[in-house]
Amino acid sequence: MGRAEKGRHLSYCRLRQPPLGASFLPMILDPAPSATQEAGGTSLTCTVAICTRGRPEVLDACLAALARSDGGITEVLVVDNAPTDDAARRVAEKWGARYCVEPRSGLSRARNTAVRQSMGEVVAYLDDDCVPEPGWARALLRPFVNDAVYAAVGAVLPTRLESDAERLQEDAMKPQRHEGTLYLDRSTPDWIVRALFGQLGTGGNMAFRRAAFDNWSGFDERLGRGALIDGCEEHYALFEIMARGFRVASIADALVRHPHRPTMSALRDRALRDRTSSAAFFLMLLVENPSVRGAVLRHVARAPRRRADRRKARRAALTPSSVVDIALHLAPRWRWMVATLGGSVLYLRVLLSRERASSNSSSSRPPSGEYEAGR
């Protein structure tokens, strides 16, 4: 399908813009950057894509921060996911961003729409509640001077640290942070586990070379916010990029700020939902990806030892979670077991949903304004 034909499928668009893992081991460190790299002067064009749904206030703050950017951005694209009003459109117009609607609910669908509507050679994704730090775009683009780099992930820091819940989340996330720039590919030890289990970063601050989507169907639309499996889509996308032989960069100084859950109840609810989604994702990998089964099963078998090591490290550091395990601090063990078992039911629903979609695909076409998902 040519670009013009794709545009007709997107006629609805109006143009105006994890599970916790172990800390990183030493990998390929970024050498001293050249002057061109340090300035972010890659000559690559960049579309910053913000997928949003019903949160005009946080979208406004995100776009305001981008308006103060010191360069590196070619255009800003707002993808309004299944909107019920025109609030996001008005915010996008206020800041001079391009605006596009993806009428079907789902973050992965919105991200795929962003690629199809983007003009940049690199598509950088920001969550609508993220606020980029000065120099963010230049830092995120810097690794793409290497032709082997097809994806990059930046760092996420908290917006504030005031409540016990916010401090607990920050305590859990600190071991995953690193300094400098790390390059990972299939030669990296445990690359499958690092990609699939959230050790490369999160989807709120990441970028992809647009050419990657020429022979890759994009984000799996069964995954991510708004889908049945409510997460893990960025991890699976990074895995698929690396599985195709490309390199992923993790950049410590490509910084955005993102709020942690402010209360223990909100943190507990989100953590239990993530456990169910992660369990369903785990089953999806075992059933649908035979090549990763060994690595995934070994990772799960080593989980008790990793938890013990983390508890020991927290006690040694006298962190806020030094006395009890973070998970058990949030909810009793039985609730985690129920959430994990719920993943089996969730994946069964995914399979049934796919069967229904397959049976209907031969007799129906996407309504006007929707694109063909390519999956």
Wavefront OBJ file of the C-alpha trace (Angstrom):
o trace
v 0.000 0.000 0.000
v 1.514 3.350 -1.022
v 1.713 6.380 1.249
v -1.087 8.182 -0.634
v -3.372 5.176 -0.282
v -2.567 4.964 3.429
v -3.552 8.593 3.717
v -7.024 7.797 2.364
v -7.471 5.194 5.112
v -6.623 7.967 7.589
v -9.068 10.502 6.209
v -10.471 10.929 9.724
v -7.199 12.582 10.754
v -7.080 16.333 10.792
v -3.618 17.787 10.423
v -2.832 20.711 12.725
v 0.811 17.219 16.420
v 6.710 -2.566 34.480
v 7.408 -5.655 35.894
v 10.543 -4.837 37.873
v 13.793 -6.318 36.613
v 17.337 -6.556 37.828
v 19.671 -3.605 37.452
v 21.664 -3.252 34.250
v 24.914 -5.156 33.889
v 27.780 -3.537 31.953
v 27.051 -3.536 28.240
v 28.297 -1.525 25.286
v 28.923 1.952 26.637
v 28.617 5.021 24.457
v 32.081 6.258 23.469
v 32.937 9.901 23.845
v 30.426 11.652 21.558
v 31.552 13.748 18.651
v 30.624 17.406 18.458
v 27.803 16.567 16.055
v 26.455 13.883 18.367
v 26.748 16.066 21.450
v 24.729 18.785 19.771
v 22.122 16.329 18.639
v 22.749 17.483 15.067
v 21.932 14.211 13.372
v 20.236 15.709 10.288
v 17.379 13.271 11.035
v 13.872 14.703 11.224
v 11.821 13.820 14.307
v 8.083 13.588 14.964
v 7.146 13.718 18.649
v 3.924 11.702 19.013
v 1.685 12.103 22.070
v -1.157 9.597 22.358
v -3.878 10.911 24.644
v -7.370 10.092 25.846
v -9.555 12.346 27.945
v -6.772 14.207 29.770
v -6.557 17.706 28.270
v -4.966 19.231 31.385
v -1.916 16.975 31.424
v -1.685 17.155 27.622
v -1.499 20.936 27.907
v 1.417 20.695 30.359
v 3.250 18.251 28.083
v 2.845 20.467 25.009
v 3.886 23.535 26.992
v 7.145 21.801 27.930
v 7.753 20.801 24.292
v 7.195 24.419 23.245
v 10.161 25.333 25.449
v 12.335 22.712 23.740
v 15.816 23.756 22.672
v 15.648 21.922 19.354
v 15.694 18.468 17.796
v 11.943 18.386 17.052
v 10.588 18.650 13.512
v 6.892 18.369 14.363
v 4.568 17.456 17.227
v 1.625 15.129 16.575
v -1.256 14.584 19.000
v -3.177 11.324 18.480
v -6.561 11.519 20.204
v -7.637 7.975 21.055
v -11.407 7.313 20.894
v -12.296 10.866 21.974
v -15.689 11.821 23.370
v -15.174 15.574 22.965
v -12.869 18.040 21.206
v -10.849 19.104 24.265
v -7.595 17.513 23.038
v -8.039 19.084 19.592
v -8.371 22.537 21.156
v -5.245 21.988 23.276
v -3.301 20.815 20.210
v -4.407 23.886 18.235
v -3.396 26.137 21.118
v 0.212 24.929 20.839
v 0.304 24.622 17.049
v 0.537 20.821 17.084
v -0.829 18.552 14.385
v -3.925 16.661 15.455
v -5.189 13.215 14.485
v -7.964 10.901 15.717
v -7.675 7.144 16.154
v -11.347 6.201 16.699
v -10.681 2.705 18.044
v -9.663 2.466 21.680
v -6.155 1.242 22.488
v -2.751 2.801 23.077
v -1.013 0.471 20.620
v -3.509 1.406 17.926
v -2.870 5.074 18.615
v 0.889 4.550 18.410
v 0.567 2.736 15.095
v -1.593 5.579 13.794
v 1.117 8.025 14.844
v 3.651 6.213 12.662
v 1.353 6.247 9.659
v 0.750 9.979 10.067
v 4.290 11.012 10.997
v 6.578 12.991 8.722
v 9.799 12.457 10.690
v 12.448 9.834 10.079
v 12.353 9.122 13.819
v 9.105 8.869 15.818
v 9.541 9.770 19.496
v 6.731 8.774 21.842
v 5.800 10.741 24.941
v 3.021 9.828 27.354
v 0.596 12.716 27.720
v 1.361 13.015 31.445
v 5.130 13.220 30.888
v 7.022 16.512 30.958
v 10.322 16.448 29.032
v 13.405 18.072 30.519
v 15.451 20.595 28.478
v 17.588 18.774 25.918
v 15.357 15.689 25.931
v 14.788 15.426 22.188
v 18.436 16.010 21.255
v 19.580 13.355 23.735
v 16.994 10.840 22.534
v 17.987 11.376 18.890
v 21.739 11.207 19.469
v 22.151 7.387 19.170
v 20.406 7.356 15.780
v 23.592 8.618 14.121
v 24.478 4.909 14.305
v 22.649 3.264 11.408
v 22.262 0.030 13.407
v 20.173 1.775 16.097
v 16.476 1.427 15.355
v 15.026 2.226 18.786
v 15.980 4.271 21.830
v 14.595 4.557 25.359
v 15.089 7.476 27.716
v 14.920 7.753 31.494
v 11.837 8.585 33.549
v 12.164 10.524 36.806
v 9.378 11.348 39.285
v 7.508 14.622 39.107
v 7.481 14.766 42.897
v 8.347 12.639 45.938
v 6.013 13.639 48.736
v 3.882 10.655 49.761
v 4.959 7.265 51.081
v 3.594 5.641 47.925
v 5.677 7.894 45.677
v 8.829 7.223 47.675
v 8.156 3.473 47.598
v 7.845 3.477 43.806
v 11.012 5.501 43.413
v 12.843 3.105 45.714
v 11.772 0.214 43.481
v 12.791 1.952 40.239
v 16.236 3.212 41.229
v 18.102 -0.082 40.599
v 17.088 0.001 36.929
v 18.727 3.353 36.229
v 22.224 3.736 34.830
v 24.622 6.384 33.587
v 25.628 7.203 30.033
v 24.231 5.404 27.002
v 23.948 1.638 26.715
v 23.641 -0.177 23.390
v 21.940 -3.567 23.339
v 21.422 -6.125 20.602
v 21.264 -9.896 20.219
v 24.892 -10.198 21.348
v 23.978 -8.721 24.762
v 23.755 -11.359 27.528
v 20.124 -12.151 28.406
v 18.874 -9.778 25.705
v 15.540 -11.614 25.434
v 14.771 -11.231 29.126
v 16.009 -7.639 29.232
v 13.694 -6.665 26.381
v 10.608 -8.651 27.363
v 10.594 -7.947 31.092
v 10.947 -4.193 31.194
v 14.664 -3.798 31.826
v 15.229 -1.424 28.883
v 12.785 1.276 29.947
v 9.144 2.266 29.611
v 6.953 3.363 26.731
v 6.414 6.886 28.031
v 9.826 7.956 26.713
v 11.019 6.081 23.647
v 11.743 6.530 19.939
v 11.804 4.356 16.813
v 13.367 4.836 13.421
v 10.393 5.090 11.091
v 12.023 2.730 8.585
v 11.579 -0.071 11.153
v 7.868 -0.094 10.369
v 8.497 -0.810 6.682
v 8.906 -4.543 7.418
v 7.406 -4.718 10.918
v 3.696 -4.545 11.681
v 4.241 -2.239 14.658
v 2.876 -2.391 18.181
v 0.847 -5.501 18.951
v -2.687 -4.166 19.341
v -3.620 -6.912 21.817
v -1.265 -5.220 24.289
v -1.196 -1.844 26.025
v -3.627 0.492 27.758
v -7.123 0.038 26.386
v -6.447 -3.540 25.232
v -7.246 -6.770 27.058
v -3.616 -7.196 28.165
v -3.176 -3.806 29.782
v 0.545 -3.279 29.245
v 3.832 -4.807 28.026
v 3.422 -3.476 24.470
v 6.616 -1.424 24.577
v 8.629 -4.400 25.862
v 7.350 -6.641 23.086
v 8.048 -3.933 20.490
v 11.656 -3.534 21.656
v 12.092 -7.314 21.627
v 10.820 -7.505 18.052
v 13.207 -4.747 16.960
v 16.166 -6.575 18.506
v 15.002 -9.944 17.140
v 15.278 -8.455 13.651
v 18.961 -7.782 14.227
v 18.786 -4.099 15.101
v 20.238 -2.285 18.089
v 18.419 -0.493 20.934
v 19.946 2.385 22.909
v 19.140 3.224 26.530
v 19.973 6.873 27.242
v 20.339 8.160 30.790
v 20.235 11.866 29.916
v 17.079 11.775 27.720
v 14.963 12.740 30.710
v 11.242 13.165 31.255
v 9.270 13.654 34.452
v 6.263 11.450 35.190
v 4.057 11.317 38.316
v 4.144 8.255 40.534
v 0.928 6.900 42.027
v 0.158 9.318 44.899
v -1.525 6.901 47.346
v -0.953 3.369 48.512
v -4.398 2.289 47.333
v -3.779 3.633 43.815
v -0.349 1.986 43.739
v -1.774 -1.350 44.967
v -4.571 -1.348 42.378
v -2.177 -0.557 39.540
v 0.367 -3.133 40.709
v -2.235 -5.906 40.887
v -3.560 -5.058 37.408
v 0.004 -5.103 36.118
v 0.541 -8.530 37.679
v -2.503 -9.918 35.840
v -1.416 -8.350 32.548
v 2.159 -9.580 32.990
v 0.929 -13.123 33.664
v -1.198 -13.031 30.505
v 1.778 -11.665 28.551
v 3.926 -14.485 29.941
v 1.429 -17.059 28.671
v 1.291 -15.335 25.297
v 5.055 -15.648 24.985
v 5.053 -19.335 25.929
v 2.225 -20.227 23.553
v 3.079 -18.049 20.570
v 6.876 -17.668 20.692
v 8.612 -21.049 21.005
v 12.038 -19.474 20.419
v 11.876 -17.540 23.710
v 10.407 -20.253 25.948
v 13.712 -21.373 27.412
v 14.853 -17.858 28.311
v 11.452 -16.911 29.755
v 11.164 -20.062 31.887
v 14.716 -19.638 33.214
v 13.903 -16.042 34.132
v 10.806 -17.132 36.068
v 12.694 -19.939 37.821
v 15.311 -17.471 39.052
v 12.703 -15.031 40.443
v 12.979 -16.157 44.106
v 16.743 -15.633 44.082
v 16.351 -12.167 42.532
v 13.798 -11.170 45.164
v 16.105 -12.305 47.940
v 19.000 -10.342 46.432
v 16.867 -7.196 46.175
v 15.742 -7.494 49.792
v 19.350 -7.872 50.886
v 20.395 -4.825 48.878
v 17.557 -2.713 50.286
v 18.436 -3.676 53.837
v 22.088 -2.812 53.228
v 21.094 0.571 51.792
v 18.546 1.242 54.566
v 15.958 2.285 51.987
v 12.283 2.871 52.903
v 11.453 -0.686 51.847
v 14.343 -2.281 53.744
v 12.205 -4.126 56.266
v 9.556 -5.762 54.089
v 9.204 -6.888 50.513
v 7.630 -4.133 48.411
v 4.957 -6.413 46.951
v 3.906 -7.779 50.353
v 3.909 -4.235 51.703
v 1.178 -3.411 49.179
v -1.035 -6.498 49.366
v -1.125 -9.931 51.053
v 0.331 -12.886 49.214
v -3.082 -14.351 48.329
v -4.035 -11.247 46.350
v -0.897 -11.551 44.255
v -1.702 -15.220 43.625
v -5.245 -14.344 42.513
v -3.904 -11.606 40.234
v -1.411 -14.034 38.707
v -4.068 -16.707 38.104
v -6.215 -14.021 36.529
v -3.632 -13.801 33.760
v -4.707 -17.232 32.499
v -8.306 -16.090 32.180
v -7.184 -12.882 30.510
v -5.101 -14.660 27.883
v -7.999 -17.023 27.162
v -10.139 -13.951 26.482
v -7.428 -12.690 24.104
v -7.517 -15.974 22.192
v -11.309 -15.959 21.977
v -11.286 -12.332 20.852
v -8.799 -13.140 18.103
v -10.939 -16.036 16.914
v -13.992 -13.784 16.696
v -11.994 -11.140 14.841
v -10.737 -13.717 12.344
v -14.238 -15.032 11.670
v -15.546 -11.520 11.075
v -12.656 -10.201 8.972
v -13.766 -11.885 5.758
v -17.235 -10.348 5.902
v -16.501 -6.810 7.104
v -14.309 -3.859 6.205
v -12.989 -1.128 8.495
v -15.399 1.828 8.641
v -14.326 5.065 7.029
v -11.692 6.840 9.067
v -9.969 3.724 10.393
v -6.772 2.254 9.029
v -5.998 -1.361 8.359
v -3.975 -2.515 11.332
v -1.619 -4.731 9.361
v -1.720 -7.411 12.020
l 1 2 3 4 5 6 7 8 9 10 11 12 13 14 15 16
l 18 19 20 21 22 23 24 25 26 27 28 29 30 31 32 33 34 35 36 37 38 39 40 41 42 43 44 45 46 47 48 49 50 51 52 53 54 55 56 57 58 59 60 61 62 63 64 65 66 67 68 69 70 71 72 73 74 75 76 77 78 79 80 81 82 83 84 85 86 87 88 89 90 91 92 93 94 95 96 97 98 99 100 101 102 103 104 105 106 107 108 109 110 111 112 113 114 115 116 117 118 119 120 121 122 123 124 125 126 127 128 129 130 131 132 133 134 135 136 137 138 139 140 141 142 143 144 145 146 147 148 149 150 151 152 153 154 155 156 157 158 159 160 161 162 163 164 165 166 167 168 169 170 171 172 173 174 175 176 177 178 179 180 181 182 183 184 185 186 187 188 189 190 191 192 193 194 195 196 197 198 199 200 201 202 203 204 205 206 207 208 209 210 211 212 213 214 215 216 217 218 219 220 221 222 223 224 225 226 227 228 229 230 231 232 233 234 235 236 237 238 239 240 241 242 243 244 245 246 247 248 249 250 251 252 253 254 255 256 257 258 259 260 261 262 263 264 265 266 267 268 269 270 271 272 273 274 275 276 277 278 279 280 281 282 283 284 285 286 287 288 289 290 291 292 293 294 295 296 297 298 299 300 301 302 303 304 305 306 307 308 309 310 311 312 313 314 315 316 317 318 319 320 321 322 323 324 325 326 327 328 329 330 331 332 333 334 335 336 337 338 339 340 341 342 343 344 345 346 347 348 349 350 351 352 353 354 355 356 357 358 359 360 361 362 363 364 365 366 367 368 369 370 371 372 373 374 375
